Amino acid sequence: MAKYRRSLPLLKGGLFLSDGGIETTLIFHEGIALPHFAAFVLISTADGRRRLLDYYRRYLAIAQQHGTGFVLDTPTWRASADWGKKLGYNGADLAEANQNTIYMLAELRAEYERPQAPIVLSGAIGPRGDGYRLGRMGADEAEDYHAPQISTFAASDADIVSAYTLTSIDEATGIARAAQSHGMPCSIAFTVETDGRLPDGRTIQVAIETVDAATGGYPHYYMVNCAHPDHFETSLDPESTWVQRIAGIRANASTKSHAELDDSETLDAGDPIDLGRRYRTLTTHLPRLRILGGCCGTDHRHIAAICEACLPPTALSA
């Protein structure tokens, strides 16, 4: 049974950590081949599962050191039908993989969760297409496409579904509707270009307000991910109502554009200390910021630097 689905602790206050760029860490730091950037395939072998557990434990240890909660995302950004087909997975295979990742994270929660530091299990959803390019589905099609993965998470111990790296307002709307129809809390994370806008030129403000208008404000919160703070920090007005809907940031380590990152054969890990300082600035721009995590190019060093910049270390007693 889902532990926090009916009462998400991160909506009540406090800071929660999340992990970094799982795919870039596994590929560039650990030398693991991830076909089509899909980390969920590792759940199918004992060695792959061990590597995933080792990855998550680095971040959970940081959260434990600082006494924060944690949003524990499944490695299922690519575990939907179109990507599954490319990887040789049918619908039943994908459902099993999505479910098994929740089983794995539930075991980690039992190991690491402490009083006053809850761990929220999040079923991670990615875009149907490339996260660096504009999606072109209508909202109805997006709802139908993402419903099977959301349904699987709804039948699991997942507390929330979190959609990351979305470039399309219509796809975000469809995901929110599918989550609502399955009784699942959801968060929506948009990615932006270096000008702080979605690939179609619309602003984060327009994206959030449009999805809220189309869904009755169903998303429990919004995030920005897969972009460096330099790309969007100046567009955030803390007095605006829409900004108060943003509860999380999972930024890239690099200041490069998506096109530059796509063409790069090496990892740009940026400067963890500078990224931490930028997160500190973001906490002043985002009055309801709750979740601090990373995306492409970030690893446990970046999350540790973000912690050092944004909150004092306080060892959490068992």
Secondary structure as GFF3:
##gff-version 3
##sequence-region A 1 318
A	DSSP	three_ten_helix	9	11	.	.	.	ID=ss1
A	DSSP	beta_strand	16	17	.	.	.	ID=ss2
A	DSSP	alpha_helix	22	24	.	.	.	ID=ss3
A	DSSP	pi_helix	25	29	.	.	.	ID=ss4
A	DSSP	three_ten_helix	35	37	.	.	.	ID=ss5
A	DSSP	three_ten_helix	40	44	.	.	.	ID=ss6
A	DSSP	alpha_helix	46	66	.	.	.	ID=ss7
A	DSSP	beta_strand	69	73	.	.	.	ID=ss8
A	DSSP	alpha_helix	81	87	.	.	.	ID=ss9
A	DSSP	alpha_helix	91	112	.	.	.	ID=ss10
A	DSSP	beta_strand	119	125	.	.	.	ID=ss11
A	DSSP	alpha_helix	139	154	.	.	.	ID=ss12
A	DSSP	beta_strand	160	166	.	.	.	ID=ss13
A	DSSP	alpha_helix	169	181	.	.	.	ID=ss14
A	DSSP	beta_strand	186	190	.	.	.	ID=ss15
A	DSSP	alpha_helix	204	215	.	.	.	ID=ss16
A	DSSP	beta_strand	221	225	.	.	.	ID=ss17
A	DSSP	alpha_helix	229	232	.	.	.	ID=ss18
A	DSSP	three_ten_helix	233	235	.	.	.	ID=ss19
A	DSSP	three_ten_helix	242	245	.	.	.	ID=ss20
A	DSSP	beta_strand	246	251	.	.	.	ID=ss21
A	DSSP	alpha_helix	258	263	.	.	.	ID=ss22
A	DSSP	alpha_helix	272	285	.	.	.	ID=ss23
A	DSSP	beta_strand	291	294	.	.	.	ID=ss24
A	DSSP	alpha_helix	300	310	.	.	.	ID=ss25
###
